[in-house]
């Protein structure tokens, strides 16, 4: 009798663990998709699309290239919008995304690539990033983003 109870308990625990792993996998995919959608929204140069994937209040922060933006309006008005206006076109992608989640908070590390065409020059770069996301009633939103461009390799002469 005791063996049947242990077997039943083990089966219940196994099913619960599998369910939790599946749910965690779903959350990881949702966070990864939010980050990919954010990058695609940047590439679209449409700020209204970008806003769908970030916390749009003063808790939003961006660290980029040694510069800090505090709050969505600061980033949008003094960094992102002026920058996007200068670009004729932009390709921006995140890859190699690694995600950790709990119920309300997630963080991710990733690699990014960017290619920008401007009237007078073109820019291509790769780098690393870290994102912190919060789980809101409307899905995962980026609260903090930190990107760092990889150093350019010097050409051998």
N, C-alpha and C positions, 0 to 999 in steps of 0.2 A: 504493500500500500504506500509506504513512504517513497519508494522508488518511482511510482506513478506520479506522486505529487512533485517530486524533484524534476521529473521529465516534463510535466506540464508547466512548471515554473520556468524551466530552461527554455521551453518553446515560446512562452509568452515574452520572456526577456529578449530572445532572438528576434521575434517579430517586431517588438518595440524598437530594438536597435536598428533593424533594417528600415523601418519607417522613418526614424530620425535621420539616418544617413540619406535616404531618398529626399527628405525635406531639405536637409542641408545642401544636397546637390542642386536642388531647385533654386535655393537662395544664392548659391555660388553662381549659377547660370544667370540669374536675374541681375546680380551685381556686375558680372562681366558684360552683359548686354547693355546695362546702363552706361558703362564706360565706353563701349564701342559706339553707342548712340550719341554720346556726348562728343566724341571725336568726329563723328560724321556730321553732327550739327555745326561744329566749328568749321569743318570743310565746306559746309553749305553757305557760310557767311551770313546766316540768318539768326540773329540774336534771340528771336522769339522761339526758335527751335532749341537753342542752347539752354534757355531758361527752364525747359521741361525736365532737365536732368540735374539741376543744382538747387541747393537751398537758397532762396532768393531774399534772404534777410542779412542782417549784420553779422551772423555767425559764420558766414561763408568766408573762407580765406584761400588765397593763392600765393604760393612762393614760387617764383619763376626767375631764374637767372640772377639771383641775389636781390630781387625786388619783391616787396610784399604788398599785396592788396588785401585790405580788411573790409569785408562786406561785399555783397553782390553788386550794389550800385557803384562802389569804388572800382571794382574790377571791370564791370560792364562799361561804365562811362569814361574811365581814365586809362584803360588798358585795351580791353578787347575790341570795343567798337572803333576806336581810332586806328588800331592795328589792322582790323579787317578791311577798313576803307582803303588802306594802302595796297592791298593785295588784289591783283588781277584774278588770280586763282590760287587755291590752296588744296593740297592733299595732306590729310592728317589722319594717322592710324595708330591704334594701340594694339600690341600683340604680346605674346608670352605673359598673359595676365594671370597672376597668382592671387587667389582670394581666400580670406578667412572671414567667417561671419558668426554672429550670434543673433539673437532675436531682433535687436534694435540697432546694431552697429556692425559695420564691416570695414575691413581695410584691404587694399589691394596694392600689389607692386606690378609694374609693367614696363615694357619697352615701348618707345614711340618712334615714329618716323614722320618727318614733315618735309614737304616740298612746296615752296612758295614762288609764284611768278609775280614780279612787279615790273613796272615800266622800265626801270633802269637796271634791274638785276634780278637774279634768281638765287634762291637759298635752298639748300638741302641739308638736313641735319637728322641725327638720331640721338636718342637720349633715354634716360630712365625716369620713372615717375612713381609716386606713391599717392594713393587716394584714400580718404576716409569718407565713408558714406553712412547715412542714417536711413533707417527704414521708416517711411512716412505712410500715412493712409493712402497716398497715391503712388507708392512704390519707393524704390531706393533712390536717394538723391545724394549728390556729391556735396559734402560740407567743406572739405579741405582737399586741395590739390597742390602737389609739390613736384615740379619737373626740373630736370637738370640735363643740360645738353652734354653729350659726350664730347670730350676734347677732340679737336681736329688732329688728324695724324699729319705729321710733317712729311712732305714728299722727300724721297731720297734723291739727292742730286749727284 
